[in-house]
Amino acid sequence: MCWWRGRAFVPMDWPAGFDWERYLRETWAYTHPGTMVSTWLEPLYPWLLSTLGAEIGWAALGLLISSCALAGLVVGAGILGRALAGPWAGAVAALAIPLTPQLAAASRWVNMYPLLSACTALGLAGCVGFARWSRLGWAVLAGVGLGLAWGVDSRTITLIPGMVLLIILGLQGQQGWPRRIAMGSIFALGLSLGPISHNALRVMPRETTAEVAVILRGIELSKISQSEDVALREACRGEHAVVIHPAGLLGACASELQRDNTPRMDRALPLGLALTLLFLPLALLPGQGGRRRTAIAVLALVPPLAMTWVMSRWIIITPRYMMQVAAPAAVVAPVAMIQLIRTLLARPKWAWLGVSGAILCGAWQGWKGPDNRGPTAPLEHSATYRMVTPMVEIIRTQLREGEGVLDCSESHIAPAFYPRSLIPPPQDHEGHDWLRCGRWIREGPASGKGLLMTGTRTRVEGVDPRHLPRPWRQLKFTEGMGQELRLWRYGP
């Protein structure tokens, strides 16, 4: 299903995913400290890319990690649904992941979000499983899953209090304090993978959490100031970059931001925003499990969705930010249908009604869903992919010994080839070195040979990127969506 809907594990000639070039550049900064200013928050993801991707390339490894992670997200959603309401809820929840177009497409992203989502889903499933059955395997899954999610990104810390309460519920099922202490220690040991990875893998000092929060808030306010939504711009005019606080979440800017975010949140949730909110209270019903089952459902489902509500009132929501709550969102509808029937009609002979309702939710999503779904077009069909891949193929097959490649088109050619370096030092890994582009165009590479890319976004004073002086000669021209790209060779 992940392969059919999202072409998981299918290699690409050009990376995909939000900010993929930033993640690859940050990995370069991680492996070459001091070559650029790194804004990476946690080092686990760049460590994985740099450690395992030397042979196949960081972009190819990123795609492979995301494909494996999406499979892990499917498994995590299935286990979570199974632990909350039985195998049918788990089956429908698992299918909901690849049936959601944005989640299926994430199987080929080159960024940390699929891995973050998979680890979160598996950790949450482990916590719920331990709360119900109090077995060693669940404690290990819960601790390691959440620990790795924390290691990938620190925002996971907002979910940990609810998960710890689930573990405490499970410890009540252990007989004797020695077993309780042992199980709790195993969970804590797995959870410690997060801070351990932060400290052991970091190669450069970073800002404090509060400083990072202020920086990111400033970036969001800058984006809002350029928004086409007049009401949003006016409501947020005068807002300052500060750490998130209750008053800020209740202001006019927060309300307008949530309104602006609602359509994007709707597309990113398996059953859409309205149905998810409609089914959530029903998913908290006790069924035949009493108040304990309700407590488990509340601790499993409410914190992730509450985190999403807070995000929607503080930052501009994009599909990648919604991925971490994909598993709990996917289980809401099937769990709600099954628990509703179990609560109202306690006799086993009526259980099929709840199962049928869960299956209908899955069938509706597969047939239509909140976004008229069907298999989405492969990422290879995008205009950017069709423009850039011919250039990539020429560089891979026709680059001569001693030639460098300088990208003056803002196409991010260099990061796509990491850890292979296309251009000799000095290198500009943070963007585009327009001064060096100007020297190459006017004087040629210092080595006397090389390739250069220009495009519509080339900004070199006194240079027309469509016509370079001899001995530059054009090797390839592509265009799409109003943009042009040209690949040039210096010399014969």
C-alpha positions in Angstrom: 0.0 0.0 0.0 2.9 2.4 0.8 4.4 1.6 -2.5 1.2 1.9 -4.5 0.0 5.2 -2.9 3.4 6.9 -2.3 5.9 4.9 -4.4 7.9 4.1 -1.2 11.4 2.7 -1.8 11.4 3.8 -5.5 14.6 5.8 -6.1 14.5 9.3 -7.4 17.0 11.3 -9.4 16.2 14.5 -7.5 15.4 14.8 -3.8 11.9 15.7 -2.6 10.3 17.0 0.6 10.0 20.3 2.4 13.4 22.0 2.9 15.3 18.9 1.7 18.2 21.1 0.7 18.4 22.6 4.2 18.6 19.1 5.8 21.4 18.1 3.5 23.3 21.4 4.0 22.9 21.0 7.8 24.4 17.5 7.5 27.4 19.0 5.7 27.7 21.5 8.6 27.5 18.5 11.0 30.4 16.7 9.3 32.4 19.8 8.6 32.1 22.0 11.7 32.8 25.6 11.0 32.2 25.6 7.2 28.7 27.2 7.6 26.5 28.5 10.4 24.4 25.5 11.5 20.8 26.0 12.8 20.2 22.3 13.3 18.4 21.7 16.6 19.2 18.1 17.2 22.1 16.0 15.7 20.5 12.5 15.4 19.2 12.9 11.8 22.4 14.4 10.3 24.4 11.8 12.2 22.4 9.0 10.5 22.8 10.5 7.1 26.5 11.1 7.4 27.2 7.8 9.0 25.2 5.5 6.7 25.0 7.5 3.5 28.7 7.7 2.4 28.3 5.1 -0.3 24.8 5.7 -1.7 24.6 9.5 -1.0 22.8 11.4 1.6 19.7 12.1 -0.5 19.3 8.5 -1.5 19.6 7.4 2.2 17.1 10.1 3.3 14.6 8.6 0.9 15.3 5.1 2.2 14.9 6.2 5.8 11.6 7.9 5.0 10.3 4.9 3.2 11.2 2.6 6.2 9.8 5.2 8.5 6.4 5.3 6.7 6.2 1.6 7.1 7.0 2.1 10.8 4.2 4.7 11.0 1.7 2.2 9.5 2.8 -0.4 12.1 2.6 2.1 14.9 -0.9 3.3 13.9 -2.0 -0.4 13.7 -0.6 -1.3 17.1 -2.1 1.8 18.6 -5.6 1.1 17.3 -5.3 -2.6 18.3 -4.4 -1.6 21.9 -7.2 0.9 22.1 -10.1 -1.0 20.6 -9.1 -4.3 19.0 -7.7 -5.7 15.8 -10.2 -4.1 13.4 -9.5 -0.7 14.8 -5.8 -1.3 14.3 -6.3 -2.6 10.7 -8.4 0.5 9.7 -6.0 2.9 11.3 -3.0 1.3 9.6 -4.6 1.6 6.2 -5.5 5.2 6.9 -1.9 6.2 6.7 -1.1 5.3 3.1 -4.6 6.3 2.1 -3.8 9.9 3.1 -2.0 11.5 0.1 0.3 13.8 2.0 1.4 11.0 4.3 1.9 8.6 1.4 4.1 11.2 -0.4 6.2 11.6 2.7 7.7 8.1 2.1 10.1 9.8 -0.3 10.9 13.0 1.6 14.5 13.8 2.5 13.9 15.4 5.9 13.4 14.2 9.5 9.6 14.3 9.7 8.8 10.7 8.6 11.3 9.3 11.0 10.0 11.6 13.8 6.4 10.4 13.1 7.3 6.7 13.0 9.2 6.8 16.3 6.4 8.8 17.9 3.8 6.4 16.7 5.7 3.3 17.9 6.5 4.9 21.3 2.8 5.9 21.8 1.6 2.5 20.8 4.1 1.0 23.3 2.8 3.2 26.1 -0.8 2.3 25.4 0.1 -1.4 25.2 1.9 -1.2 28.5 -1.0 0.6 30.1 -3.2 -2.3 29.1 -1.1 -5.4 29.4 2.0 -4.4 31.5 4.5 -6.6 29.6 8.2 -6.1 29.2 8.1 -5.7 25.4 5.6 -2.9 25.6 7.9 -1.0 28.1 10.9 -1.4 25.7 8.9 -0.3 22.7 7.5 2.7 24.6 10.9 3.9 25.9 12.9 3.3 22.8 10.3 4.8 20.5 9.8 8.0 22.5 13.5 8.2 23.2 14.4 8.1 19.5 11.6 10.6 18.7 13.0 12.9 21.3 16.4 12.4 19.8 15.2 13.4 16.4 13.4 16.5 17.5 12.8 18.1 21.0 9.2 19.0 20.4 8.5 15.4 21.4 9.0 16.5 25.0 5.5 18.0 25.0 4.0 14.5 24.7 6.1 12.9 27.4 4.0 13.8 30.4 1.0 12.0 29.1 3.1 9.0 28.0 4.6 8.8 31.5 1.1 8.7 33.0 0.3 5.8 30.7 3.3 4.0 32.0 2.3 4.7 35.6 -1.1 3.1 34.8 0.6 0.1 33.5 2.9 -0.2 36.5 -0.2 -0.6 38.7 -0.7 -3.9 37.0 2.7 -5.2 38.2 2.8 -7.2 41.4 5.4 -6.0 43.9 7.6 -2.9 44.0 10.7 -4.7 42.6 8.9 -5.4 39.3 7.4 -1.9 39.1 10.8 -0.3 39.6 12.4 -2.7 37.0 9.7 -1.9 34.4 9.8 1.8 35.1 13.6 1.8 34.8 13.5 0.0 31.5 11.1 2.6 30.1 13.3 5.4 31.5 16.4 3.9 30.0 14.8 3.8 26.6 13.5 7.4 27.0 17.0 8.5 27.9 18.2 7.9 24.3 16.8 11.3 23.5 19.0 13.5 25.8 21.9 11.0 25.5 21.9 11.4 21.7 21.7 15.2 22.0 24.8 15.4 24.2 26.9 12.5 22.7 26.4 13.4 19.0 26.5 17.2 19.1 29.6 18.7 17.5 28.8 22.4 17.7 27.2 24.4 20.5 23.6 25.5 20.0 21.3 28.1 21.4 19.2 27.5 24.4 15.7 26.2 23.9 14.2 29.6 24.8 16.5 31.3 22.2 15.5 28.8 19.5 11.9 29.4 20.3 12.3 33.2 19.9 14.2 32.7 16.6 11.5 30.4 15.2 8.7 32.7 16.3 10.5 35.6 14.5 10.7 33.5 11.3 7.0 32.8 11.5 6.1 36.5 12.1 8.3 37.4 9.1 6.3 34.9 6.9 3.0 36.3 8.2 4.0 39.8 7.4 4.3 38.8 3.7 1.1 36.8 3.7 -1.6 37.6 1.1 -4.2 37.3 3.8 -4.9 40.9 4.8 -6.8 40.0 8.0 -3.9 37.8 9.2 -1.3 40.4 8.5 -3.3 43.1 10.3 -4.1 40.9 13.3 -0.4 40.0 13.8 1.0 43.5 13.2 3.0 44.5 16.2 3.5 41.0 17.5 6.9 40.4 19.0 9.1 37.3 18.8 8.8 35.8 22.2 8.6 32.3 23.8 5.1 30.8 23.6 2.8 31.9 26.4 -0.9 31.6 27.3 -1.8 35.2 26.5 -0.3 34.9 23.1 -2.4 31.8 22.3 -5.6 33.6 23.1 -5.0 36.8 21.2 -6.4 38.0 17.8 -3.2 37.0 16.0 -3.6 33.4 17.2 -7.2 33.3 16.2 -6.5 34.5 12.7 -3.6 32.2 12.4 -5.7 29.2 13.3 -8.3 30.2 10.8 -5.6 30.4 8.1 -4.2 27.0 9.2 -7.5 25.2 9.2 -7.6 24.1 5.5 -4.1 22.8 5.6 -4.8 20.9 8.8 -7.9 19.4 7.2 -5.9 18.1 4.2 -3.2 16.6 6.4 -5.5 14.5 8.7 -6.7 11.1 7.5 -10.4 11.9 7.9 -10.2 15.7 7.8 -10.4 18.1 10.7 -14.2 18.2 11.1 -14.7 14.4 11.3 -11.6 14.0 13.6 -13.1 16.4 16.1 -16.5 14.9 15.7 -15.3 11.4 16.5 -12.8 12.3 19.2 -15.3 12.4 22.1 -16.7 9.0 21.0 -13.2 7.5 20.9 -12.9 8.3 24.6 -16.0 6.2 25.6 -15.2 3.4 28.0 -16.7 0.6 25.9 -16.6 -2.4 28.3 -13.3 -1.4 29.8 -14.7 1.1 32.4 -13.0 4.3 33.5 -9.5 2.9 33.1 -10.0 2.4 29.4 -11.3 6.0 29.1 -8.2 7.2 31.0 -5.9 5.4 28.6 -7.7 6.8 25.5 -7.6 10.4 27.0 -3.8 10.1 27.7 -3.1 8.6 24.3 -5.2 10.9 22.0 -5.7 14.2 23.7 -2.1 15.3 24.2 -1.1 15.0 20.5 -4.2 16.7 19.3 -3.8 19.4 22.0 -0.3 20.0 20.8 -1.7 20.4 17.3 -4.2 23.0 18.5 -1.4 24.9 20.2 0.7 24.8 17.0 -2.2 26.0 14.9 -2.4 29.2 17.0 1.3 29.9 17.1 2.9 28.9 13.8 2.0 28.5 10.1 1.0 24.8 9.8 2.4 22.8 6.9 2.0 19.1 6.2 5.3 18.1 7.7 4.2 19.6 11.1 1.1 17.4 11.1 3.0 14.1 10.6 3.8 13.6 14.2 0.1 13.3 15.1 -0.7 11.1 12.1 -1.0 7.9 14.2 -3.4 9.2 16.9 -5.4 11.0 14.3 -5.7 7.8 12.2 -7.1 5.8 15.1 -9.8 8.2 16.2 -12.6 7.2 13.8 -12.3 3.4 14.0 -11.8 3.5 17.8 -14.9 5.8 18.1 -17.2 3.5 16.1 -16.2 0.4 18.0 -16.3 2.0 21.4 -19.6 3.6 20.7 -21.2 0.2 20.0 -19.5 -1.4 23.0 -20.8 1.3 25.3 -24.4 1.4 24.0 -24.8 -2.3 23.2 -22.7 -4.3 25.6 -23.8 -7.7 24.3 -21.1 -9.4 22.2 -23.7 -10.2 19.4 -23.8 -6.5 18.5 -20.0 -6.1 18.2 -20.2 -6.5 14.5 -21.9 -3.1 14.3 -18.9 -1.3 15.6 -16.5 -3.3 13.4 -18.7 -2.4 10.4 -18.7 1.2 11.3 -14.9 1.2 11.5 -14.6 -0.5 8.1 -17.0 2.0 6.6 -14.8 4.8 7.8 -11.8 3.2 6.1 -13.8 2.6 2.9 -15.0 6.1 2.8 -11.5 7.4 3.2 -10.2 5.2 0.5 -13.1 6.1 -1.9 -13.2 9.8 -1.3 -11.9 11.2 1.9 -11.9 14.9 2.8 -9.9 15.8 -0.3 -11.4 13.7 -3.1 -8.5 11.3 -2.9 -7.1 8.9 -5.3 -3.5 7.8 -5.9 -1.5 11.0 -6.1 0.7 11.8 -9.1 4.3 10.6 -8.5 6.7 13.3 -7.5 8.6 12.6 -10.7 5.7 14.4 -12.5 6.4 17.7 -10.9 7.7 20.5 -13.1 10.8 21.0 -10.9 11.7 17.4 -11.2 11.4 17.4 -15.0 13.5 20.6 -15.2 16.4 19.5 -13.0 16.8 15.8 -13.6 18.2 16.2 -17.2 20.9 18.5 -15.7 21.6 16.0 -12.9 22.0 13.2 -15.5 24.5 15.2 -17.5 26.6 16.0 -14.4 26.6 12.3 -13.3 27.5 10.9 -16.7 29.5 13.7 -18.5 31.5 15.4 -15.8 35.1 15.2 -16.7 38.1 14.7 -14.4 39.1 18.0 -12.7 35.8 19.7 -13.6 33.8 21.4 -10.9 30.1 22.4 -11.0 28.9 25.8 -9.9 25.2 26.3 -9.4 24.2 29.9 -10.1 20.5 29.1 -10.6 19.3 28.6 -7.0 18.4 25.0 -7.9 20.4 23.4 -5.0 22.4 21.2 -7.2 25.3 20.9 -4.8 23.4 19.5 -1.8 21.7 16.9 -4.0 25.1 15.3 -4.6 26.4 15.3 -1.0 28.6 13.9 0.4 30.2 14.2 -3.0 31.6 17.7 -3.5 31.0 19.2 -7.0 33.1 22.3 -6.6 36.6 22.8 -5.1 37.1 25.2 -2.2 36.1 27.8 -1.3 32.6 26.5 -1.1 29.4 28.3 -0.3 27.2 25.8 1.4 24.7 28.2 2.8 23.3 29.4 -0.6 24.6 31.0 -3.8 27.9 32.8 -4.1 27.0 35.5 -6.6 30.4 37.1 -6.5 32.0 33.8 -7.4 29.4 33.2 -10.1 30.3 36.5 -11.6 34.0 35.7 -11.7 33.3 32.3 -13.3 31.1 33.8 -16.0 33.5 36.6 -16.9 36.9 34.9 -16.3 36.2 31.2 -16.3 37.0 28.7 -13.6 40.5 28.9 -12.1 41.2 25.3 -13.4 40.2 26.3 -16.9 37.3 23.9 -17.1 34.0 23.4 -15.4 30.2 23.3 -15.6 27.9 26.2 -14.6 24.1 26.4 -14.1 22.1 29.6 -14.7 18.4 30.2 -14.6 15.6 32.7 -14.2 16.7 33.5 -10.6 20.3 34.1 -11.4 21.3 37.5 -10.0 24.8 38.5 -11.4 25.2 42.2 -12.2 25.8 42.9 -15.9 25.2 39.2 -16.9 22.3 37.8 -19.0 21.9 34.2 -17.7 20.5 33.3 -21.1 23.6 34.3 -23.0 27.0 33.7 -21.5 30.2 34.9 -23.3 32.5 32.4 -25.0 34.1 30.0 -24.4 31.0 29.0 -22.4 28.7 26.8 -24.5 25.2 25.6 -23.6 24.8 21.9 -23.0 21.2 21.7 -21.9 18.1 24.0 -21.7 14.9 23.1 -19.7 11.9 25.2 -18.7 8.7 24.8 -16.7 6.3 26.9 -14.6 7.7 30.1 -15.9 11.3 29.1 -15.0 14.3 28.4 -17.2 17.5 26.4 -16.5 20.6 26.3 -18.6 23.7 24.1 -18.1 27.0 25.4 -19.6 30.5 24.0 -20.1 33.6 26.1 -20.2 35.8 25.3 -23.1 35.5 22.7 -25.8 
